[in-house]
Amino acid sequence: MEGLWQGKAPLAERLRPRELGEVVGQAHLLGEHGPLRALIESGNFSALIFWGPPGTGKTTLGKIIAARLGAKFIWISAALTSTAEVKKALEASRELWRRTGERDLLFLDEVHRWNRAQQDVLLPYLEEGSIVFIGATTENPSFALRPALLSRAQLFVFEPLTEEELRGLLRRALADERGYRGRVSLTPEAERFLIRYADGDARRLLTALETAVAAEGEGELGLEQVSRALGRKAPRYDRAGEEHYNLISALHKSIRNSDVDAALYWLVRMLESGEDPRYLARRLVRIASEDVGLADPHALRLAVAAAQAVEQVGMPECELALAQAAVYLALAPKSNALYKAYEAARRDVRETIDEPVPLHLRNPVTDTMRELGYGEGYQYAHDLPEGVAAMECLPSGLAGREYYKPKGAGWEARVRERLAELRRLIRGKTRSQNSDQAPSG
């Protein structure tokens, strides 16, 4: 089609902010009292590290900083450029600095791709301040960067753009002179689809919009047109509506029923429909305790690890971690004994009076407390042959309650045997002790 911007720069580049006031997102850094804004406005810095996911404004901020400093902006990818080329840029800036007192700004993208020896090349120049340096990374700097480099730079963490921030950017692209000047509009469904598709990435959002316009033409674009242009099926899904609850219910019940294939299908369907992976991670952690419990203690560890992967790498890289957790949970032996035990204990907490803690379980930290009987009769389990004391640890009104009733699945079968032995020892010793203390008739 003969588009308005045919032959010109990509939409994401045309809309790239040229000053701080145009930047979308990162309010925690660039807001009125943001630390990065204060640093940029003062101009009193020489080395920065920007850590965050793609499309969050790291390169844009680098260009804005260079413009404010009046410095030449040198963008280099650590993945594509040799150390010799970077050193050439460093030497050129050093020469400029020595002659004029001015400095270039080196923006080293994907700095985490450099090994320790390569990172060492930067250190003398940062030490003397002959160049303004910004290193950008999507990896945790604590693991990816040398301590010597981190100690010479100030670290700022960039966050994915929120849905509201992406919505504002999308509407700016439709109306702005550098965008589509009002010649393109979106239905609410298409707008939501693009925002979810972007997953916090401004560049991905604008590229997707540009792709849809190139494929479908100007005018109003609906959900089917946008999804067709992007090669993504339009989901019949609303993260705040009934279908959201239907799908998560299907996922949970499939895992509970040990149906691996169904669990994987519902998980993928939710992810492909734009569900927040953090929500799915939280539900998998819940399932690990509610439906697997101590039948497989490793289930919770794996679910928590998947949740950590979601936070650390985001979409789409975290997809397989979630799939791994869902499949493991479906395969694991099942027990809801822990869930039922918690519910039973909660019922007693809610429906009975709050009895005082038995005196023998209280710490006698003062003489007065000791005189009142605090700690009297307490037995230190580690000093006993069987490691179990003849003590009732529940309030008197609930003495003898048994909340946890393990099943025979997986590791919980061993737990059941151990628990039965412990209860036998505790109850048996307590009964024996009470019998010995009873007055003779």
C-alpha positions as CSV (number, residue, x, y, z in Angstrom):
1,M,0.0,0.0,0.0
2,E,1.0,3.6,-0.5
3,G,1.4,4.4,3.2
4,L,1.9,7.9,4.7
5,W,5.3,7.0,6.1
6,Q,6.5,4.6,3.3
7,G,10.3,4.8,3.0
8,K,10.8,6.6,6.2
9,A,12.3,5.5,9.5
10,P,10.4,2.8,11.5
11,L,7.7,4.1,13.8
12,A,9.6,3.2,17.0
13,E,12.5,5.3,15.8
14,R,10.3,8.3,14.7
15,L,8.6,8.3,18.1
16,R,11.7,7.9,20.1
17,P,11.6,10.6,22.9
18,R,14.0,13.5,22.3
19,E,13.8,15.0,25.8
20,L,13.0,13.7,29.4
21,G,9.5,15.0,29.3
22,E,8.6,12.7,26.4
23,V,9.9,9.5,28.0
24,V,7.2,7.0,28.9
25,G,7.6,4.9,32.0
26,Q,10.4,4.7,34.6
27,A,8.7,7.2,36.9
28,H,10.6,5.8,39.8
29,L,13.8,7.0,38.1
30,L,12.7,10.0,36.1
31,G,9.8,11.4,38.1
32,E,10.0,14.8,39.8
33,H,12.2,13.4,42.6
34,G,13.7,10.5,40.6
35,P,17.4,9.8,41.2
36,L,18.3,9.4,37.6
37,R,16.5,12.6,36.6
38,A,18.5,14.4,39.3
39,L,21.7,12.9,38.1
40,I,21.0,13.8,34.5
41,E,20.1,17.4,35.3
42,S,23.2,17.9,37.4
43,G,25.4,16.3,34.8
44,N,27.7,15.2,37.5
45,F,28.5,11.6,36.6
46,S,30.7,9.6,34.3
47,A,29.5,5.9,34.3
48,L,26.1,4.4,34.5
49,I,24.7,0.9,34.2
50,F,21.1,0.5,33.0
51,W,19.5,-2.9,33.8
52,G,16.1,-3.9,32.5
53,P,14.1,-5.7,29.9
54,P,14.1,-4.7,26.2
55,G,12.0,-1.8,25.1
56,T,12.0,0.1,28.4
57,G,14.0,3.2,27.3
58,K,17.6,2.4,28.0
59,T,19.0,3.5,24.6
60,T,16.6,6.4,24.5
61,L,17.9,7.7,27.8
62,G,21.4,7.3,26.6
63,K,20.7,9.5,23.6
64,I,18.9,12.1,25.7
65,I,21.8,12.3,28.1
66,A,24.3,12.7,25.3
67,A,22.3,15.5,23.8
68,R,22.1,17.3,27.2
69,L,25.8,17.0,27.7
70,G,26.6,18.0,24.2
71,A,28.5,14.8,23.8
72,K,28.9,12.6,20.7
73,F,26.7,9.5,21.1
74,I,28.6,6.3,20.2
75,W,26.4,3.2,20.2
76,I,28.2,-0.2,20.2
77,S,26.8,-3.7,20.7
78,A,29.0,-5.8,22.9
79,A,27.6,-8.9,21.0
80,L,28.7,-7.6,17.6
81,T,31.8,-5.4,18.2
82,S,35.3,-6.5,19.0
83,T,37.3,-5.2,22.0
84,A,39.7,-3.5,19.6
85,E,36.9,-1.4,18.1
86,V,35.7,-0.4,21.5
87,K,39.2,0.5,22.6
88,K,39.5,2.7,19.5
89,A,36.5,4.7,20.6
90,L,37.8,4.9,24.1
91,E,41.2,6.2,22.9
92,A,39.5,8.8,20.6
93,S,37.4,10.1,23.5
94,R,40.6,10.2,25.7
95,E,42.3,12.3,23.1
96,L,39.3,14.7,22.8
97,W,39.2,15.0,26.6
98,R,42.9,15.8,26.8
99,R,42.7,18.4,24.1
100,T,39.4,20.1,24.9
101,G,38.1,18.8,28.2
102,E,35.0,17.4,26.4
103,R,34.0,13.8,26.3
104,D,32.2,11.4,24.1
105,L,29.3,9.2,25.4
106,L,29.9,5.5,24.8
107,F,26.7,3.4,25.0
108,L,27.7,-0.2,25.3
109,D,24.6,-2.3,24.6
110,E,24.4,-5.9,26.0
111,V,27.5,-5.3,28.1
112,H,26.8,-8.6,29.8
113,R,28.1,-10.4,26.6
114,W,31.6,-9.3,27.5
115,N,33.8,-11.6,29.6
116,R,35.9,-10.4,32.5
117,A,39.0,-9.7,30.4
118,Q,37.0,-7.6,27.9
119,Q,35.3,-5.6,30.7
120,D,38.7,-4.8,32.2
121,V,39.4,-2.8,29.0
122,L,37.0,-0.2,30.2
123,L,38.4,0.3,33.7
124,P,41.3,2.8,33.1
125,Y,39.0,5.1,31.1
126,L,36.3,5.0,33.7
127,E,38.8,5.6,36.4
128,E,40.2,8.7,34.8
129,G,36.8,9.9,33.6
130,S,37.9,10.5,30.0
131,I,34.6,9.2,28.6
132,V,30.9,9.2,29.7
133,F,30.0,5.5,29.8
134,I,26.6,3.8,29.9
135,G,26.4,0.0,29.9
136,A,23.0,-1.5,29.1
137,T,22.1,-5.1,30.1
138,T,19.1,-7.4,30.4
139,E,21.0,-9.7,32.7
140,N,21.4,-9.3,36.5
141,P,24.6,-7.1,36.8
142,S,25.5,-8.9,40.1
143,F,26.2,-12.1,38.0
144,A,27.1,-10.6,34.6
145,L,29.4,-7.8,35.4
146,R,32.7,-7.6,37.2
147,P,32.7,-6.0,40.7
148,A,35.4,-3.6,39.5
149,L,33.1,-2.3,36.8
150,L,30.1,-2.1,39.0
151,S,32.0,-0.2,41.7
152,R,32.9,2.5,39.1
153,A,29.3,3.0,37.9
154,Q,25.9,3.8,39.3
155,L,23.3,1.2,38.7
156,F,19.7,2.0,37.7
157,V,17.0,-0.7,37.3
158,F,14.4,-0.2,34.5
159,E,11.0,-1.8,34.7
160,P,8.6,-3.0,32.0
161,L,6.1,-0.5,31.0
162,T,2.7,-0.8,32.6
163,E,-0.5,-1.3,30.6
164,E,-1.5,2.3,31.2
165,E,1.9,3.6,30.0
166,L,1.7,1.4,26.9
167,R,-1.9,2.6,26.2
168,G,-0.7,6.2,26.4
169,L,2.2,5.5,24.0
170,L,-0.1,3.7,21.6
171,R,-2.6,6.6,21.5
172,R,0.3,9.0,21.0
173,A,1.5,7.0,18.0
174,L,-2.0,7.2,16.4
175,A,-2.3,10.9,16.9
176,D,1.2,12.4,16.8
177,E,2.6,14.1,13.7
178,R,5.5,11.7,13.8
179,G,3.1,8.8,13.9
180,Y,-0.2,8.3,12.0
181,R,-1.7,11.8,12.4
182,G,-5.2,10.4,13.2
183,R,-5.4,8.4,10.0
184,V,-5.4,5.1,11.9
185,S,-7.6,4.1,14.9
186,L,-8.1,1.0,16.9
187,T,-11.1,-0.7,18.4
188,P,-10.9,-1.2,22.2
189,E,-10.3,-4.9,21.7
190,A,-7.5,-4.3,19.2
191,E,-5.9,-1.8,21.6
192,R,-6.0,-4.3,24.5
193,F,-4.6,-7.1,22.2
194,L,-1.6,-4.9,21.2
195,I,-0.9,-3.9,24.8
196,R,-0.9,-7.5,25.9
197,Y,1.2,-8.6,22.9
198,A,3.8,-5.9,23.8
199,D,4.3,-7.4,27.3
200,G,5.8,-4.2,28.7
201,D,8.1,-3.5,25.7
202,A,7.5,-0.1,24.0
203,R,9.5,-1.0,20.9
204,R,7.5,-4.3,20.4
205,L,4.2,-2.4,20.8
206,L,5.1,0.2,18.1
207,T,6.6,-2.4,15.7
208,A,3.4,-4.5,16.1
209,L,1.2,-1.5,15.3
210,E,3.3,-0.6,12.3
211,T,3.1,-4.2,11.1
212,A,-0.7,-4.2,11.4
213,V,-1.1,-0.9,9.5
214,A,1.3,-2.0,6.8
215,A,-0.7,-5.3,6.3
216,E,-4.3,-4.0,6.8
217,G,-4.1,-0.3,5.7
218,E,-5.2,2.9,7.4
219,G,-8.6,3.5,9.0
220,E,-10.0,1.6,11.9
221,L,-8.3,-1.7,12.8
222,G,-10.2,-4.3,14.7
223,L,-9.1,-7.3,16.7
224,E,-9.2,-9.8,13.9
225,Q,-7.3,-7.5,11.5
226,V,-4.5,-6.9,14.1
227,S,-4.2,-10.5,15.1
228,R,-4.2,-11.6,11.5
229,A,-1.4,-9.2,10.7
230,L,0.7,-10.3,13.6
231,G,0.1,-14.0,12.9
232,R,-1.5,-14.5,16.3
233,K,-4.9,-15.9,16.9
234,A,-7.3,-13.4,18.4
235,P,-8.1,-14.8,21.9
236,R,-11.6,-15.2,23.2
237,Y,-10.3,-14.1,26.6
238,D,-10.6,-11.3,29.1
239,R,-8.1,-11.2,32.0
240,A,-10.8,-9.6,34.2
241,G,-13.8,-11.6,32.9
242,E,-15.4,-15.0,33.2
243,E,-13.1,-16.7,30.6
244,H,-10.1,-15.9,32.8
245,Y,-11.6,-17.8,35.7
246,N,-12.8,-20.6,33.4
247,L,-9.3,-21.2,32.1
248,I,-7.5,-21.0,35.4
249,S,-10.0,-23.4,36.8
250,A,-9.3,-25.8,33.9
251,L,-5.6,-25.6,34.5
252,H,-5.8,-26.1,38.3
253,K,-8.2,-29.1,37.9
254,S,-6.2,-30.7,35.2
255,I,-3.1,-30.6,37.3
256,R,-5.0,-31.9,40.3
257,N,-6.2,-34.8,38.1
258,S,-2.7,-35.6,37.0
259,D,-3.6,-34.9,33.4
260,V,-0.2,-33.7,32.0
261,D,-1.4,-32.9,28.5
262,A,-4.4,-31.0,29.6
263,A,-2.4,-29.0,32.1
264,L,0.1,-28.0,29.4
265,Y,-2.6,-27.1,27.0
266,W,-4.5,-24.8,29.4
267,L,-1.2,-23.2,30.5
268,V,-0.1,-22.4,26.9
269,R,-3.6,-21.2,26.0
270,M,-3.5,-18.7,28.8
271,L,0.0,-17.5,28.0
272,E,-0.8,-17.1,24.3
273,S,-3.9,-15.2,25.2
274,G,-1.9,-12.6,27.1
275,E,-2.3,-13.7,30.7
276,D,0.2,-12.3,33.1
277,P,2.8,-15.0,33.7
278,R,3.2,-13.8,37.3
279,Y,-0.4,-14.7,38.0
280,L,0.1,-18.2,36.6
281,A,3.3,-18.6,38.6
282,R,1.4,-17.6,41.8
283,R,-1.3,-20.2,41.0
284,L,1.3,-22.9,40.5
285,V,2.9,-22.2,43.8
286,R,-0.6,-22.5,45.4
287,I,-1.2,-25.8,43.6
288,A,2.1,-27.2,44.8
289,S,1.0,-26.8,48.5
290,E,-2.8,-27.3,48.1
291,D,-2.8,-30.4,45.8
292,V,0.6,-32.0,46.1
293,G,1.8,-30.9,49.6
294,L,4.1,-33.3,51.4
295,A,3.4,-36.1,48.9
296,D,6.3,-34.5,47.0
297,P,8.2,-31.7,48.9
298,H,10.1,-30.9,45.8
299,A,7.0,-29.6,44.1
300,L,6.9,-26.3,46.0
301,R,10.6,-25.7,45.3
302,L,10.1,-26.2,41.6
303,A,7.1,-23.9,41.6
304,V,8.9,-21.2,43.5
305,A,11.9,-21.5,41.1
306,A,9.5,-21.0,38.1
307,A,8.1,-17.9,39.8
308,Q,11.6,-16.6,40.3
309,A,12.3,-17.3,36.6
310,V,9.3,-15.2,35.6
311,E,10.5,-12.3,37.6
312,Q,14.1,-12.5,36.4
313,V,13.7,-13.2,32.6
314,G,10.1,-12.3,31.8
315,M,8.3,-13.4,28.6
316,P,8.8,-15.2,26.4
317,E,11.9,-16.8,28.1
318,C,10.0,-17.8,31.2
319,E,7.4,-19.9,29.2
320,L,9.3,-23.2,29.6
321,A,9.9,-22.7,33.3
322,L,6.2,-22.4,33.8
323,A,5.6,-25.4,31.6
324,Q,8.2,-27.4,33.5
325,A,6.5,-26.6,36.8
326,A,3.0,-27.4,35.5
327,V,4.1,-30.7,34.1
328,Y,6.0,-31.6,37.3
329,L,2.9,-30.8,39.4
330,A,0.7,-32.9,37.2
331,L,3.1,-35.9,37.4
332,A,3.6,-35.6,41.2
333,P,1.7,-37.7,43.7
334,K,-1.2,-35.8,45.1
335,S,-2.3,-35.1,48.6
336,N,-4.6,-32.4,50.0
337,A,-3.9,-33.4,53.6
338,L,-2.0,-30.2,54.2
339,Y,-4.8,-28.1,52.8
340,K,-7.4,-29.9,54.9
341,A,-5.2,-29.6,58.0
342,Y,-4.9,-25.8,57.5
343,E,-8.6,-25.4,57.0
344,A,-9.4,-27.5,60.2
345,A,-6.9,-25.4,62.2
346,R,-8.3,-22.2,60.8
347,R,-11.9,-23.3,61.7
348,D,-10.8,-23.9,65.3
349,V,-9.0,-20.5,65.4
350,R,-12.2,-18.7,64.2
351,E,-14.8,-20.7,66.1
352,T,-13.1,-21.1,69.6
353,I,-12.0,-18.6,72.1
354,D,-8.4,-17.4,72.1
355,E,-7.1,-19.5,75.0
356,P,-3.8,-18.3,76.6
357,V,-0.6,-20.0,75.7
358,P,0.1,-22.8,78.2
359,L,2.5,-21.7,81.0
360,H,5.0,-24.4,80.3
361,L,5.4,-23.0,76.7
362,R,6.1,-19.5,77.8
363,N,9.7,-18.1,78.2
364,P,10.4,-17.0,81.8
365,V,12.6,-14.1,80.9
366,T,12.1,-12.2,84.2
367,D,12.0,-13.3,87.9
368,T,8.3,-12.3,88.1
369,M,7.4,-14.4,85.1
370,R,9.3,-17.3,86.7
371,E,7.4,-16.9,89.9
372,L,4.1,-16.9,88.0
373,G,4.9,-20.3,86.6
374,Y,6.2,-19.4,83.1
375,G,8.2,-22.3,81.7
376,E,7.4,-24.6,84.6
377,G,7.2,-28.2,83.4
378,Y,8.8,-27.5,80.0
379,Q,10.9,-30.3,78.7
380,Y,13.7,-29.8,76.2
381,A,13.1,-32.4,73.6
382,H,16.8,-32.7,72.5
383,D,17.7,-33.9,76.0
384,L,15.3,-36.8,75.8
385,P,16.2,-40.3,74.4
386,E,13.5,-40.3,71.8
387,G,13.5,-36.6,71.1
388,V,9.9,-36.2,72.2
389,A,8.6,-34.8,75.4
390,A,5.3,-35.7,77.2
391,M,3.8,-32.2,76.8
392,E,0.5,-31.0,75.4
393,C,1.4,-28.0,73.2
394,L,-2.2,-27.0,72.3
395,P,-4.4,-24.9,74.5
396,S,-6.3,-27.0,77.0
397,G,-9.7,-26.6,75.2
398,L,-8.1,-28.1,72.1
399,A,-6.0,-30.8,73.7
400,G,-5.7,-33.9,71.6
401,R,-6.8,-32.3,68.3
402,E,-5.2,-33.9,65.2
403,Y,-5.4,-31.5,62.2
404,Y,-2.9,-33.1,59.8
405,K,-3.9,-36.5,58.5
406,P,-1.4,-37.5,55.8
407,K,-2.4,-39.8,53.0
408,G,-0.4,-42.7,51.5
409,A,0.8,-41.0,48.4
410,G,4.5,-40.5,47.6
411,W,6.7,-39.1,50.4
412,E,3.7,-38.6,52.5
413,A,3.4,-42.3,53.1
414,R,6.6,-42.0,55.1
415,V,5.3,-38.9,56.8
416,R,2.2,-40.8,57.9
417,E,4.3,-43.5,59.6
418,R,6.6,-41.0,61.3
419,L,3.6,-38.9,62.5
420,A,1.8,-41.9,63.9
421,E,4.9,-42.8,65.9
422,L,5.3,-39.3,67.2
423,R,1.7,-39.0,68.3
424,R,1.9,-42.4,69.9
425,L,5.0,-41.3,71.9
426,I,3.5,-37.9,72.9
427,R,0.1,-39.2,73.8
428,G,1.4,-42.3,75.5
429,K,3.9,-40.4,77.6
430,T,1.3,-37.8,78.5
431,R,-1.2,-40.4,79.6
432,S,1.5,-42.2,81.6
433,Q,2.6,-39.0,83.3
434,N,-1.0,-38.0,84.1
435,S,-1.6,-41.5,85.6
436,D,1.5,-41.2,87.8
437,Q,0.4,-37.8,89.0
438,A,-3.2,-38.9,89.8
439,P,-4.0,-39.1,93.6
440,S,-4.5,-42.5,95.0
441,G,-8.0,-43.5,96.2
